């Protein structure tokens, strides 16, 4: 890591490395404040925040930045595993006119499950003017459950390279733009990072200048995500680098995972690609005991999910196995640690042979 950083640098954030090698993202104060201002515009103004994410994660940093800009003091969850009761207690201490928090889907799932039996947790969820959800795709079933409980969930899309979420519920924030080039989503706006610290090659690969639809030269970030932009609405379909080749056919693990999670009992499943001597790579479903999975789940249900995926996406996408593990490994950001999950799945398959 270089001994010095550019003078304009306010933050250097290391990416989680969930699908690749971690990178150090350089953010200027202008980029962070542009994101704060755009977010406030969409959320209806400044407010008080509950900090429920690590501060070395961009969403956690943004809670602090928004609080500083608003002149408010955030409530902070105690250290340790995320706990629904602690969330409710901290929420009760908020006294701002507008109340916000930022969570990852796994945290929202914990709260929604707890709210089924806890009126206090349910009231806490209902008390927020917006609950920003980011870090990974929000499952449609979970979103519907949260909505039925009265939680005002806002899906956010972005990354450390965009100073956090710059697309809310599919719509770019003021000043941000989105487009698709050769199937890949690109983002532009004043909230873009300067690049990667000490890594000009990666910076040049991820950021470039090109005219927008009106011919205005802008700086764009290549997200690595596939998707569409239709009438200004951004829809993410998967990751370019989360594709395996099975029997000569490209298979999007994101599409397989989405199909699997739509079925009862598989709502928290993770799909990974593992080596297969015959097909090269195959999808495998990982279920987790701490997510309610039963190690002795009905074999008919497992066969049904494989048939469902095959019918929906194709035979090449059919999961080769369903593996039940213990606790889901996560990164500090709360995202599933897919590399660790893949390793555990490979180990379980090897032991079963």
C-alpha positions in Angstrom: 0.0 0.0 0.0 1.4 3.5 -0.9 2.7 5.6 2.0 0.7 8.6 0.7 -2.7 9.2 -0.8 -3.9 12.0 -3.1 -4.6 15.3 -1.3 -8.2 15.2 -2.2 -8.8 11.8 -0.5 -11.2 11.7 2.4 -11.6 7.9 2.7 -9.9 4.7 1.6 -12.3 1.8 1.8 -11.3 -1.8 1.2 -13.9 -3.8 -0.8 -15.2 -7.0 0.7 -13.7 -9.3 -1.9 -16.8 -11.5 -1.9 -16.1 -12.5 -5.5 -12.6 -11.3 -6.2 -9.4 -9.8 -4.8 -10.0 -6.9 -2.4 -9.3 -3.4 -3.7 -8.7 -0.1 -1.9 -11.3 2.4 -3.1 -10.3 6.1 -3.0 -13.2 8.5 -2.2 -12.9 12.3 -2.1 -14.9 14.4 0.3 -16.7 15.8 -2.7 -17.9 12.4 -3.7 -19.1 11.5 -0.3 -20.9 14.8 0.2 -22.5 14.5 -3.2 -23.9 11.2 -2.3 -25.1 12.5 1.1 -26.9 15.5 -0.6 -28.5 13.3 -3.3 -29.7 10.8 -0.7 -31.2 13.6 1.5 -33.1 14.9 -1.5 -34.8 11.5 -2.2 -35.4 10.6 1.5 -37.2 13.9 2.2 -34.4 15.7 4.1 -31.8 15.1 6.8 -32.7 12.9 9.8 -31.3 10.8 12.6 -29.7 7.5 11.8 -29.2 4.2 13.6 -25.8 2.7 12.8 -26.2 -1.1 12.4 -23.3 -1.8 10.0 -19.5 -1.7 10.4 -17.9 1.7 9.8 -15.2 0.2 7.6 -18.1 -0.7 5.2 -19.3 2.1 2.9 -22.9 1.9 4.1 -21.7 2.4 7.6 -19.5 5.3 6.6 -22.4 6.9 4.9 -24.5 6.7 8.1 -21.8 8.7 9.8 -21.5 11.2 6.9 -25.2 11.7 6.7 -25.4 12.3 10.5 -22.5 14.8 10.3 -24.2 16.7 7.4 -27.5 16.7 9.3 -26.0 17.8 12.6 -27.5 14.8 14.3 -26.0 12.1 16.6 -26.6 8.5 15.4 -27.6 5.7 17.7 -25.1 2.8 17.5 -25.8 -0.8 18.0 -23.6 -2.6 20.6 -20.8 -4.8 19.3 -21.4 -8.4 18.6 -23.8 -10.4 16.5 -26.8 -8.5 15.1 -29.7 -8.9 17.5 -33.3 -7.9 17.0 -33.9 -6.9 20.6 -30.9 -4.7 20.7 -32.1 -3.1 17.4 -35.5 -2.4 19.0 -33.9 -0.9 22.1 -31.6 1.4 20.1 -34.5 2.4 17.8 -36.5 3.5 20.8 -33.8 6.1 21.6 -34.1 7.9 18.3 -35.8 11.2 18.7 -35.4 12.8 15.2 -38.3 14.0 13.1 -37.0 11.7 10.3 -35.6 8.3 11.2 -33.4 6.1 9.0 -31.2 3.1 9.1 -29.2 1.1 6.6 -29.1 -2.8 6.7 -28.1 -5.8 4.6 -30.8 -8.4 3.7 -29.6 -10.9 6.4 -30.3 -8.3 9.1 -33.7 -7.5 7.7 -34.5 -11.2 7.7 -33.6 -11.4 11.4 -35.9 -8.5 12.2 -38.8 -9.8 10.1 -38.6 -13.2 11.7 -38.4 -11.7 15.2 -41.3 -9.3 14.5 -43.6 -12.2 14.0 -43.6 -12.8 17.8 -42.3 -9.5 19.1 -44.5 -6.4 19.1 -41.5 -4.3 20.1 -39.5 -5.3 17.1 -42.5 -4.8 14.8 -43.0 -1.3 16.2 -39.3 -0.6 15.7 -39.5 -1.6 12.0 -42.6 0.5 11.5 -41.0 3.6 13.1 -38.5 4.3 10.3 -39.2 6.7 7.5 -36.9 4.6 5.4 -34.8 1.4 5.9 -32.1 1.3 3.2 -31.3 -2.2 2.1 -28.1 -2.9 0.1 -25.0 -5.0 -0.2 -26.7 -7.8 -2.1 -30.0 -8.6 -3.9 -33.1 -8.3 -1.7 -35.2 -11.4 -2.0 -38.8 -10.6 -3.3 -40.4 -12.8 -0.6 -38.5 -11.0 2.2 -39.4 -7.6 0.8 -43.1 -8.6 0.7 -42.9 -9.8 4.3 -41.3 -6.6 5.4 -43.9 -4.6 3.6 -46.7 -6.5 5.3 -45.2 -5.6 8.6 -45.3 -1.9 7.7 -41.5 -1.5 7.2 -40.6 1.2 4.6 -37.9 -0.6 2.7 -35.8 1.2 0.1 -33.7 -1.1 -2.2 -30.4 0.6 -2.9 -27.8 -0.3 -5.6 -24.3 0.9 -5.7 -20.9 0.1 -4.2 -17.8 1.6 -2.6 -16.9 2.9 -6.0 -20.1 5.0 -6.1 -19.8 6.1 -2.4 -22.6 3.7 -1.6 -26.0 3.3 -3.0 -26.7 5.7 -5.9 -29.8 4.0 -7.2 -32.9 3.8 -5.0 -35.7 1.5 -5.9 -34.3 1.3 -9.4 -34.1 5.1 -9.9 -30.7 6.9 -10.0 -30.2 9.5 -7.4 -30.2 13.2 -8.5 -26.9 13.7 -10.4 -26.4 10.0 -11.1 -26.8 8.3 -14.4 -27.0 4.7 -15.4 -26.7 2.9 -18.8 -25.9 -0.5 -20.2 -23.0 -1.1 -22.5 -22.6 -4.6 -23.9 -24.8 -6.0 -21.2 -22.9 -4.4 -18.3 -24.4 -1.6 -16.1 -22.3 1.6 -16.0 -22.8 4.4 -13.5 -21.8 8.1 -13.7 -22.2 11.0 -11.3 -20.3 13.2 -8.8 -20.3 10.4 -6.2 -17.9 8.2 -8.2 -14.6 7.2 -6.5 -11.3 8.5 -7.8 -10.1 5.0 -8.4 -8.1 2.3 -6.6 -5.2 3.2 -4.4 -1.8 2.3 -5.9 -3.5 0.3 -8.7 -3.7 2.4 -11.9 -4.3 -0.7 -14.1 -7.5 -1.6 -12.2 -8.6 2.0 -12.1 -8.3 2.3 -15.9 -10.2 -1.0 -16.3 -13.1 0.1 -14.0 -13.4 3.8 -14.8 -13.5 5.5 -18.2 -14.7 8.6 -20.0 -17.3 8.5 -22.7 -20.2 10.6 -23.9 -23.7 10.1 -22.4 -26.9 9.8 -24.5 -26.8 13.6 -25.0 -23.2 13.7 -26.1 -21.9 15.1 -22.8 -18.5 13.6 -21.8 -18.8 11.9 -18.5 -16.8 9.6 -16.3 -18.3 6.1 -16.0 -17.8 3.2 -13.6 -18.1 -0.3 -15.0 -20.0 -2.2 -12.3 -19.4 -5.8 -13.3 -23.2 -6.3 -13.1 -25.4 -7.4 -15.9 -28.8 -5.8 -16.2 -31.1 -3.3 -18.1 -32.0 0.4 -18.0 -35.5 0.8 -19.3 -37.2 4.2 -19.1 -34.7 5.3 -16.5 -35.4 2.2 -14.3 -32.3 0.1 -13.4 -32.7 -3.7 -13.1 -29.8 -5.8 -12.1 -29.8 -9.4 -13.3 -26.5 -10.8 -12.0 -22.8 -10.6 -11.9 -20.6 -11.0 -15.0 -18.1 -12.8 -12.9 -20.7 -15.1 -11.2 -21.0 -17.3 -14.3 -19.8 -20.9 -14.7 -19.5 -23.0 -17.8 -21.2 -26.3 -17.3 -21.0 -28.8 -20.2 -20.1 -25.9 -22.5 -23.1 -23.8 -21.5 -22.8 -20.5 -19.6 -24.9 -20.6 -16.4 -25.6 -17.5 -14.3 -25.4 -18.6 -10.6 -27.4 -15.5 -9.8 -30.3 -16.6 -11.9 -30.1 -20.1 -10.4 -30.1 -18.7 -6.9 -33.1 -16.4 -7.6 -35.1 -19.4 -8.9 -34.1 -21.6 -6.0 -35.0 -18.9 -3.4 -38.5 -18.6 -4.8 -39.4 -22.0 -3.4 -40.6 -22.7 0.1 -37.7 -23.8 2.4 -35.0 -22.4 0.2 -35.4 -18.7 0.9 -31.9 -18.2 2.3 -30.1 -20.7 -0.1 -26.8 -19.8 -1.6 -25.8 -21.3 -5.0 -22.1 -21.8 -5.7 -20.2 -23.4 -8.6 -18.0 -26.4 -7.9 -15.6 -28.5 -10.0 -17.1 -31.5 -11.7 -15.0 -34.1 -13.6 -17.7 -34.6 -16.3 -19.2 -31.2 -16.8 -16.4 -28.9 -15.8 -18.4 -27.0 -13.2 -21.9 -27.5 -11.8 -24.2 -25.4 -9.5 -24.7 -26.6 -6.0 -27.3 -25.4 -3.4 -26.0 -24.6 0.1 -28.6 -24.5 2.9 -27.9 -23.4 6.4 -29.1 -24.7 9.7 -29.2 -21.2 11.2 -31.5 -20.2 8.4 -34.0 -22.9 9.3 -32.7 -25.6 7.0 -33.3 -29.2 8.0 -30.3 -31.5 7.4 -32.8 -34.3 6.8 -35.0 -32.3 4.5 -37.4 -34.3 2.3 -35.5 -35.7 -0.7 -38.6 -35.1 -2.8 -38.3 -31.4 -2.0 -34.7 -31.4 -3.1 -35.5 -33.2 -6.3 -38.3 -30.7 -6.9 -36.0 -27.7 -6.7 -33.6 -29.3 -9.2 -36.5 -29.9 -11.6 -37.8 -26.4 -11.1 -34.5 -24.8 -12.0 -34.1 -27.1 -15.0 -37.5 -26.2 -16.3 -37.1 -22.5 -15.7 -33.5 -21.9 -16.9 -32.3 -25.1 -18.5 -30.8 -28.5 -17.8 -27.3 -27.1 -17.5 -28.4 -24.9 -14.7 -29.9 -27.8 -12.7 -28.2 -28.0 -9.3 -26.1 -31.1 -9.0 -26.6 -31.4 -5.2 -28.1 -29.8 -2.1 -25.7 -29.5 0.8 -26.8 -28.5 4.4 -24.2 -26.6 6.4 -24.3 -25.0 9.9 -24.0 -21.3 10.3 -23.7 -19.2 7.1 -20.3 -17.6 6.9 -20.5 -13.9 6.3 -18.1 -11.0 5.6 -17.8 -8.1 8.0 -20.3 -6.3 5.8 -22.9 -8.9 6.5 -22.8 -10.3 2.9 -22.5 -14.1 2.5 -18.8 -15.1 2.2 -19.3 -17.0 -1.0 -15.7 -18.1 -1.3 -15.8 -19.7 2.2 -19.2 -21.2 1.4 -17.9 -22.7 -1.8 -15.0 -24.2 0.2 -17.3 -25.7 2.8 -19.5 -27.2 0.0 -16.6 -28.7 -1.7 -15.4 -30.2 1.5 -18.9 -31.7 2.3 -19.1 -33.2 -1.2 -15.6 -34.7 -0.9 -16.5 -36.3 2.5 -19.7 -37.8 1.1 -17.9 -39.6 -1.7 
